[in-house]
Amino acid sequence: MCGIVGYIGKKQAAPILLEGLSKLEYRGYDSAGIAVRDGDQDPAVVKAQGRLSVLVDKTDGGRAVPGTCGIGHTRWATHGEPTETNAHPHASDDINVIAVHNGIIENFQELKDKLLRNGYTFQSETDTEVAVKLIDYYYKKYQVGPIDAIAKTMVRVRGSYALVVMFKDYPGEIYAARKDSPLILGLGESENFLASDVPAILDHTRKVIYPDNYEMVRMTTDIVEVYNLNGDVTEKPVTEVTWDAEAAEKGGYEHFMMKEIHEQPKVIKDTINSVVKKQEDLYTLDLSGCGLSDDEMRQISRVWIIGCGSAYHVGVCSQYVMEDLAEIPVRVELASEFRYRKLGLQKDDLVIVISQSGETADSLAALRKAKELGISTLGIVNVVGSSIAREADYVLYTLAGPEIAVATTKAFSCQLIACHLLSIGFASAAGKIDNATVQKMIVEMLTLPEKVEKIIEDKARIQWFASKFAHASDAFVIGRGLDYGIAMEGSLKMKEISYIHSEAYAAGELKHGTISLIESGTLVIGVATQPDLVKKTISNMVETGSRGAYLFAITFSGNYYLEDRADFVTYIPKTDPHYAASLAVIPLQLLSYYMSVNRGLDVDKPRNLAKSVTVE
Ligand code: AGP
């Protein structure tokens, strides 16, 4: 995700901003920029595409940009390519208002239209520029001060933001606002700081204030004031940060993987909201952002889903959903196999390539092969501007933000959501589901973040189980139908970070050979969520239990009869069974994580693995 740093004091701001941004590099970014004010002069703005070192060189380590008040940003592209124009800070045309922003303005198009009607023009493709110009609009229209102009903007803007703003008429002051995106205020002696995360300021101060949602900030060299939406100053406690710098980068979590597991409710919500719009009381799916029209969706006669590793598992889970809702035949192929086979692709097929990095060599080659054959391609990609995003005919972005741990968690969850959205879109365009069903499915999808949160809150139970089974040498993860796809992902997680030999099996297939491996104490994890298959999966689990296996079941709450059949049951909140993977995968992520920790392994950087596999 993007990084923010702000400084006001007696020292030169630019070197402090650059140093602070360097402490946030671990979050991932693709461009950076700073704006620094020297007294009441207009701010000097410098931006650079690529690494922070480019910005450091461009500003001679900050020395070329004098001034004691400034804001800085590292950008992880969400709206618009990672170019210098799209990099922050963004300013109103007369530099009356200049700001950096983390988060996503969901209704930016509607706000942009309003501003265009009022004579504003736009240089970048970003939602941030819209927020900046909206502040400028209210500031001028109502002739109010910065806090009132920001408050009026906050009332209009939907989405998440940490905004840090400077106003031309208020030299020596920095303003800020937040909702659902992190923002901290660092208190120094005759200097103060703002940042999106603690590491950026730890070298200067350990005294921080955490503004809450819908709060605003006014900061000078000596004053830090926090305001509520009514414009009243509120008392905020000052907290002493006790973490070391390394722990701070992980937001206080021991590993990036755990941090990313906890980010899932938010990024799932962001990904849903990037496509789902609400007009009056009705939800609509707006897939125009990815370029696919209803007509094009109607013409698709077969879908291929291609990916590697976890991205492939998203495809395995999603084929059941897409086939069931849209009644389109779906084939799921490993990219490394797809690229070398003659699979009889036809003109009205659609090839969907799923990739977090957008750079996986096999997935990219598969995409290119489909394009050579003249087949339409759609990328489900997390990294904006990556090769797959650039080369696919259509792109649906997942809004997971940068994923640092090698084992994917939050990107996987967002990819699932993207596929659910497409399934509903295809089904509705083809008239296979009516609008009432669309409404019902979206309303249920919007409950997933809260349900994921609930499962994560209950992690201590899984932690307990993991400590009991951390020394297992073999595990089998089984399920039928969609649950088989979830089992594949759970099994991969266990292999890659816990180094436990684990196999995913279609539950009904075990007795055709593999059941001979079951012996006393073998761990069998059964995923049993699909209503018409739960009983069958349980029978298959019981078959292994009677041969000595220890049975761990994951099922929807309400299926309490599993208590008598399994040794350990984890219940996930009830949801539409099409969405089961989004919930059932969470206990499996937690289980692998805790097993890895128990075994003393390098959770975030497992041996022999790379985050992005750019070789064949
Ligand atoms: C999953 O935890 C792995 N890191 C791996 O299987 C990954 O999903 C695969 O390499 C695909 O990567 P991509 O999504 O960047 O294409």
Residues whose N, C-alpha, C, O or C-beta is under 5 A from the ligand:
A	BS01	AGP	C308 G309 S310 A311 I354 S355 Q356 S357 G358 T360 V406 A407 T408 K611 V613
